[in-house]
């Protein structure tokens, strides 16, 4: 995998050929900039794309067909100012999209359908009972918009589901569920969530190692939510919530065993497999386990005196935005890694798997989106909804990691992989200051970066894709 030091010196020709301008369309957003916002909605049935751009006075919806040609637009008055931002969307079949505007604290939700037949917007207002609840995450998936909360006075999760402008509420009771901390103390759900806020993981996109070091993670898929808790170094506690039946299943999956007592661990969920990482200053183990059978699909282990045979990159250490340094020995790598918080990221790439394995120190928790230094240093991690527009400066973070590029049968692939789409997006954004209100989402088998060019008053969409294997 090419690193950021390679990307820094990439020629303009390489940057240009890594992306394609798909479309641009006139868009005149009125100032102030603080009132401007942008949201992209993809219809999974028709593959149409709707771009909603709003300023202080109005909201304009641009409609693009499955070939991403402009097909229609409408402009309506912006909702009342108590609804401060577009929090999410739902869309089904060939209907026009519903967009959910929210107040700052989410207690007021306005469902707005932008109808292209009537050229009008219809509104339906909701008030959520959030006085004793904390919003954990919001996301659009499964033709619905979801708000996940925990009840501050009871050991419960509340899931508010918006579909076709209508609202449902589902409650998941954790009163009889116990969690074990790293010190062996038994605690309840609210205590865990207070000490370890949820980190949302977008399963469609590349996730940075920084985000993956968090101990409580929420994985959002097409038909289920998966919550993983890695506070107990002996096991991962996993809850699977079906988004069709709203049933919940709990799994306890033992972490790998190491010889030394002092260990750190974490996990990453991907397609019914749980990848568990555990290490100390003298050993490292990585297991892939089937969560339903609790059987080991593949395992890798290494000691400080071994060469890591399953790595396909050097051992790296990077502090802040400095260039990564190579560590020459497994012993030195594990010694540094043992004082870091562990993390592993799994990314599907050209039919294979790219594993990023390591840890980080001095991490600022966002629960949303961070600037990562993971599989390709300097990449962008996408959080809930696929928006890469918000970045967190990693200036106080030190990341230690290596990559393992493997086939699905876990045989390592020695041929180097080219840069990822997120590398090119990051580089493009650094070189194009006029790309304002940038919003990145996965479309078919590539990424689209949409943004507002305030100089030319154009909305622009550009295609970025992961490169194939280097020749």
C-alpha angles and dihedrals in degrees: 000000000000113000132219091264086064093046092051090065098038111132120245087247091061093048092049094048091049092066139039128210104232104181144339126198133183113263126167111196115186123227147282096080091211088070095050121098140160136208131180122211123192120199104219092202100050100020089229116150123219118195116199115198120180137184132175094288111028148013121227121198118201117197123207125184125230090276087054094245116144110257109165147342142198134192124205137166116284115251122262114297093248086076100071105180147008103260100180148316146234128207133172136185111329096329125125114261126268113219120197116218115197139198116239094266095036094240090120122051125182116198108207123186114201103209116199093191096058095026088227139113121231120201136205120182127212133186116208121211095235100143090109098027136086121213109235103176144344126206144159115230142128091032089299143092117234135197114193117200137168122224108241093206099042137037093254141117118219119204118195111200123197118191128162088352093303127115133223130176125213124189126205115196118216096168093118095041120102129197126203119218126214088264092054096254119146113231140164132249098266092053092052093047092048093052096036113031117207119268112208116223121200106215093198095060145049112278122205123239090239093062091044094059090072114111097221116050136177117207116199118204135166095271109012148036121226122199118193126191118195101173092112110068090207097063148000115242110211132186122192118200116194110219093205101048097017089225118150129215128189126211130184112201120188118233120234116279120243128189097237119070098221106079142148126209146182139163146214125211120217129164098333091316124108115208109205123195123194130170149154132183093288106031142037128191131184121188131182110206135183104235096211097049097027088223125144112248095182136350135195124191133178138174129211091261095053134084110240098245096186096056119104097188136048120270107267137200120187130177117199112312095334120121113274117258124217118236113215102209140040089229093058091044094051092044091057093038093055091071093049132082109255125241139169129190127195121200128178109228128175091334092310136089128254111200120192111197128185144069146264140220131214096016120180109219114226104162085215131049131348138178103251136208097196135113089356112019115245094023123144122245118217120218134184112346096010096269113149095178098106120070134187119211108240093199094130097042127100115199127194118189152135133203131236114196107193143166117246086264086059096246108146119246110219096188106099118249118229122240120296125246089249089059091057093044091053091049093046092052091050090055099041114059092171091067096102129175088018115192123181126198139166114254121182103314100337143052127259121207109202121187145156117249102209093188097057095025092234134137107223134193121196129186121228125181138182111258121241126242115308114252 
